[in-house]
Amino acid sequence: MFSSVIKQTANQIELDTNNPPEDFLRAIVDACVSNVAVLDESGSIIYASKAWSLFERNSEDKNGTAYFENCRRSTPVESDEDSKITLADDIHDILFGTEKEFHRQYCFTSLTEQRPFRMHAARLNLPGSSFRILITHEELPSGRADSRNSKERLIELLGTKILTWEGEVEGQRFNYVSEQAVKMLGYPVAEWYEPNFLVRHIHDEDLFWVLAAYQKQIRIKQHFDLTFRMWASDGSLVWVQNLISVDTDSDEITKLHGFMIDVSERKRAEEALKDVGGRLIAAQEEERRRVARELHDDFNQRLAVLSIELDQLGQKLQRQVPLHRTVQRLQTQAQEIAAELHQLSYKLHPSKLDHLGLAPAVRSLCSELTDSKKLKVEFHQSGFPATLDKDVTLCVFRIAQEGLRNCVKHSGAESARVVLTKNRNAVRLVVSDNGCGFNTKTALMEKGLGFISMKERLHLLGGEMSVYSRPLRGTRIEVSVPLKTQA
């Protein structure tokens, strides 16, 4: 179990879940005002805080070996055998597993001075990271006005949004939780030690999948994480990310330990961004409807009237052949413009989507492309007709529209296939073509406006999208939109 200081340093950080543990550990060290360093599996310092000056000032060995060997344990009696043990010896014990952590006083001796200090060291086994040792040292005596001990300084620096825990698989029982447990959820520490505490306080909508994932992952992985909601003692909901490490001892008894992080603020920020994104898309769709209505009800009608008047004029001028032909040509142009405006109006907001539903609207989209000879599109559907939420309907239609537009504009495909299915849980869409394909590992996936638009629409509804493509092998886009999303 970590010492109290190491618990407050390595474990009481609100992690950035977009970065691996090594990156956030480096960020911790960079931010520390104390003397902190991290060692690798060879015992070498790989990075340190700015305050870590003792090693840099007193050793030319950039691997830290000479410094550690010149630091000996401080003992009340100089003849004590412990005084012969160096910091290098103690770190060696952690490297080779005979000791997990220590908290001792040492003295660095050079030709010009002796510098006493207190050293804390602990082995870190963060999920997904390499073997690391975190060390901190506090010089003694301090003598400075701000000479608070390192524990107090680091607690103040790192905050209170992460707790460390240890537990057992059987009964999902906690054997140990740090004092931050009380601040996080409000329950006394003793209550955390009751059997099934975690199960009893997970939100009902998250409970089933959390238990299923938990039972599956402990059999196949040493490290994994789950993010879910828990009820606090005051009735509020707290989002937690649980980073879990699995240990199986020689008797094949499985034990767990890890960090539980309060990520409620991040989740609230995500929801706020999601709400803003939803509002922007809704505003965009409303503007599309307005423009489509104006094109259809105003400009298209006026062109129709113009076409009729040109037709009437042409009938009066039948005997004047050259003038009659000119009028016929103008009438044809007016009809073509009216047809293009009608198409543009439909692309902006298809009326069939509102009146007939998703499947007929997608079928019509495929037929129009086939009739235009731009692309031969084969359409298949199952599970329809069905009553769907308008947001789901619009999302799937827009993705089908964008996918087929990409087929025409970028792939050079001769044919495409659209498959639309609905089952009890989701609506699924597959758009595939026999075009040129592309490398999905390029920046196109991240920077292409079409893919960004698809992902944003799916994100708002909790949907997923997978893109499969290889150069000269065509492209396949698979989309799934759940019919019921979590609150």
N, C-alpha and C positions, 0 to 999 in steps of 0.2 A: 504494500500500500504506500502511496506517495506520502512524503512528509508534508506537514501543513504548508510550508513555504512553496514547495513544488506544486501542490494542489492549486494554490492561488495563482501560480505563474502559468504553467503549461495548460491547465485545465479550466481556468475561469475566463475564457475568451469567447465572445460571440463570433463564431466562425463565419467566414465568407464561403458559402457552400459552392460557389462557382470555381473556387481554387482548391487544389489538392492540399493535404495536411502539411506537406513540406513547405509550401508557399505561405500558408498562414502562420506556421511556426517561425519562419524567417521574418514575417511581418511583426510577430510578437517581439522577437529579439530586437529588431530595429527600433521598435517603439519604447523599449524599456529604458527607464532612467537609471536602473541599477546595473551593476556589473554582471552581465549575463553572456554565456557562450554556449554553443552547441557542438558536440563532438560526434564524429562518425564511428563506425565499427572498428576502426584502427586506433581510436583514441586521439585523433587529430582534430584540432579546431577547424570547422568548416565555415562558420560565420559567428559574429559576436556583436554585442551592442557597442555604441560609441563610448559608453562609460567603461568598457573593459580596456583599461590602460595598463594594468599591472604587467600583463604578459608582454605587451608591445614595448614597454619601457625597459624591461629587465631581461629579455632573452632575444638572441639572434636566431634561435631555432624556431622557425615559423610553423613547425608542426606541434609545438607545445611541449615536447618531451623534456627538454632541459629545465623549463620552468616548473613542471610538475615534480621532477626529481629533486629540485632544490627547496620544495615546500615540505616540511616535516610536521608531524602532529605535535600540538602543544600539550604538554602534560604537567601536572603539579610538581613532579620530581624529575629532574633531568636524567636520572639513572633509569627511569621507567622504560621498559622494553618498547612501549608504544612510540616513544620519541624517535625510534629508529625507522618507523614506518613513514613512508613518503606519500604525498598526494598521488603520485604515479602508481604506487601499490594499491591504494584504495580504488582508483579508477580502473585498474586492472581487474579487481574483484568484480566490479559491475560489468565490465566487458565480457568476462567469462562466466557470468551467471551466478557466482557465489553470493552476491549481494545486489539488491535492487535499488537501494538508496542509502545515503548517509548524510549526517549533519554534524560536522566536527570543526574544531579550531586548528589552524595550522600557522606556521611561521615561515615566511620566505626570508632566506638568508643570502646576502650578497657581500662583496668586499667592503661596501660602504655603509650598509644598514641592515636592520632586521625589521620586517614588516609583518605584524600579526594580522590574521584575518579569519573570518568564519566562512566555511565553504559548505554549500548545499549541492548535492548531486543526485540525480535520479534517472533511471532508464525510462525512455518514452517509447511506447508501442502504440502510436496513433494509427487509426485505420488507414490502410493503404500506403503507409509510409515506410521508409527504411528504418533500420535500427538507429536510434539516436540517444545521446545522453545530454541532458540539460544541466548546466552548472551555473551557480551564482556565487559571488563572494562579496563579503562585507568587511571592509577594513576596520581594525580595532586598534586603539580607540578612535572614534570619529572626530570629536572635538568641534564639529561644525554646528551652526545654529539649527540646520534642518536635519540633524542626525536622528531621524526616526529609524527603527529597525527595518530591514528589507521587507519583512512580511507586511508590515503596515503600509509601506510605500507601494508595494506591488498590488495589494488588495485594492487600494485607492485607484491605482492606474487601470486595473483590468476589469473592475466592475463586478456585478453580481448576477449575471445572466446565464451562468453555466454551472452545473453541479457534476461531481464525479460520483460514480456508484459501482458497487459490486453486487452480484447476485447469483442465484442458482436457476437452472432450467426447470427443475421440479417445483411446481407451484408458483413459478414466476416470482419468487420471493427475493427481496432486497436483503443483503447482509450488511451493506454499508451504504449510506448516502452522506454527502457533505452537508455542511450547515446551510448551503445555498438552497437546499430543498424547501426549507420553510419560506424563504423569500420568494421562491418561484411560484409555488402553488398554495402556500398558506397552511398546509397541514403540518402538525408536529412530526418530528423525525420518527418518533415511536410508531406513528400510524403508518409510515412508509414500510416498516418492517413486517407488517401484517401480510399473511398470504393473499396473493391476487390483488394487491393494492393497485398495481398498474392497470389490470383488467377492469377493475371496478370504476376507474376514473377516466378511461378513454371514452371519447364521444361515441355514441351508439353507431353513427354512420361510418366511423373509421374502424370499429372494433373487429369486424369479421375479417377484413383484408389485412389488418395489422397482425392478427393472430396467425392467419394463413401464411403471410410472408415470413413471420417470425419462426414458425415451425419449419418452414422450408429452408430458410437461409442458414440456420444453425447447423444443418446437416451437410451443407455444401460449401460454406464459406467461413473463413476465419474473421473477416471484418465485413460489416455491412451497416447501412443506416436506414432508418425509417423516419418519416416526418408525418405527424398526426396531431390531433387536437385532444387536450385533456381539460377536465373540469377543475377549476380552482375552488378553494374553500368558500369564496365569496360568490360562487355561481357564475363567474366569468369563464370564457374559454381561452386557453393558452395554447398556442402552436408550439410544439417542441420537435426538435430534431434529435433523435437518439442515435448516437454513434456507438456501435456495439462490437466488442472483441470477444471471440469465443476461445476458451482454453479447455483442453481435455487432459487431465492428469494421467498418471500411470495406471490408476484404477478405473480409467475411462469414465470418470465423473466429470460432467461438463459444467464449467463455471463461466460466468459472464462478467465483464466489466466494461466501463465506457464512460461517455460524457452525455449528458442531457442538456441541450441548449435551448433557451427561450428564443424562438425566432418569430414571435408575434409581430414585432415591429416590421420586420421584413415582409411578412405575409400581408400585413395591412397596406404596406407600400405597393406590393404587387397587385392587391385588389384595387387600390386607387388607380394605378396605371391601367389595369384591365378595364376599369369603369371609364376612364378617359378614352381608351382605345375603342370601347363599345360606342361611346357617344360620337366619336369622330366617324366611325363607320356608319352609324345610324344617320348622322347628318349628311354624309356622302350619298347614302341611298335615297334620302328624302330629296336632295337636290337633283339626283338622277330622275326621280319620279316627276319632279316639277318640270325639268327640261323636256322629258319625254312627253308630258301632257301638252306643253306648249307646241312642240314640234307636230304632234298629231292633231291637236284641236285647232291650232291657229295656222301655222305655215302650210301644213298638208292640205287643209281645207281650202285655203286661198289658192294653192296651186291647182287643186281640183276644179275650182271655179274658173281659173285662167284657162285650163285645158278645155273646158266646155265652151268658153267664149271663143277660143281659137278654132274649135271645131265648127261652131256656127259661122264664124267669119270665113272659114274655108269653103263651106257650102255655098256662100254668097259669091265667092270668087272662082267658082269652078270653071267658068269660061276663060278666065285670065290664067292660063296654065302656069307661067313662071311664078306669079304671085301666089297662086294656089299651092304650089309645091313648097314655097317658102313658109307659108302658114302651117302646112302639114309637118314640116321639119321642126318648127317652133313648138307645135303641139306634142310631137314625140319627145323633145327635150324636156318639156314641162312634166310629161308623164314619167320620164326616167328620174327626174329630180324628186318627184313625189314618192316614187318607189324607194329611192335611196333614203329619203327622210323617214319613210315608214320603217325601213330596216334599222336606221340609226335609233329611232324611238324605241324599237323592240330591244335593241342591244342595251340601251340605257336602263330600261325596266320592262321586261316582257309581261304583257297583260295576261298571257296564258298561265304564267306562274301564279298569279292571284286567282284566276278563275277556274283553271283546270288542275293545278297542282304540279308537283315536282317532276314526276315521270313524263307526262305529256310535254312539259316545257323543255326537258332535256332531249326528248325524242325529236321535237320540232327543231331544236338547235342543230342536231345531227343531220336532219333531213335538209335543212337550209344549206349546210356546208356541202352535202353531197350534190344537191341540185345546182349549186354554183360551180361545180366541177373543180373547186379548190382542193377538196379532200374527200375521199370516199370513207364515210364513217358508218360502222356497223354498231347498232345499239341493241342491248339486251337488258331486260329488267325483270325483277321478281319481288314479290311482297307488296305490290301496289295493285290497286289504289290504296292509299293510306292517309290518315289525317296526321299531319305533322305540324309542329310549331313553326311559325313563319320564319323565325331566325334560323332554324335548321334548314328549312327549304331554301332560303335565300343563300345561305352559306354554301350548300352543296351545289346549287346551280351556278353560282359565281366561280367556284373552283372548276366545275366542268367547262364553263365558258373560257376561263383563263387557260386551262389545260389544252383545249382544242385550238385556241388562238396561238399557243406556243407551237403546236403541231404544224399549223399553216405557216407561221412566220419564221420559225427557227429550224425545225427538224428536216424540212424538205421531204417529208413523208408522203407516200402515195395513198396510204390507207391508215385508218385508226379504228380502235375498238373502244366502246364505252359500255361498262357494265354497272348497273345501278341496282342495288339490293337493299331490302329492309328486313330486319328480323326483330325480335322482341326487345333487343337492347340498343341497337344502333342502325344507322343508315351508312352503307358502304358504297364507295364510288371508286372505280378503277378506270383510268384513261391510259391507253397504251397505243404506241405507233411503231411503224417500221422505218423510222427516219434515221438520221445520222448519229443520234445519241450524243452524250457528252460525259466528261469526267466529273462525277458527283463530288469529288474532293476539292474541286476548284472553288474560287470565290463566288462563282455564279449562284450557288445555293444560298449564300449569305447576303449577297448584294443585289441579286436580281429582284426587281420590284414585283414581278409576278409571284415569285416564291414567297417574298416577304408578305404580300397581301394575303396569300393562301394561309400562311402560318398564323398571321394575326387573326384572321377570321376563325380559324380552328381553335386558337388559344382561348378566345372568348367563350367558346362552347365546350371546352374540355376535350376537343377532338385531337386526332393524331394524323400525321401524314408521313408516308415513306416514299422515297424516290429511288427507283432502280434504273440505272442507265450505264451504258458503256459505249465508247466510240464505235460507230458502224453497227451497233447492236440494238438500236431503238431505245425508247424510254417508256417506263411504266410508273404511273403515279397512283398510289393506293391511299385512300382517305377513309377514315372512320369517324363518325360523329355520334356520340352517345345521345340517346333519346331522353335520358334523365341524368343530369349532372348534380354533383354534390353542392349543397348550399354553401 
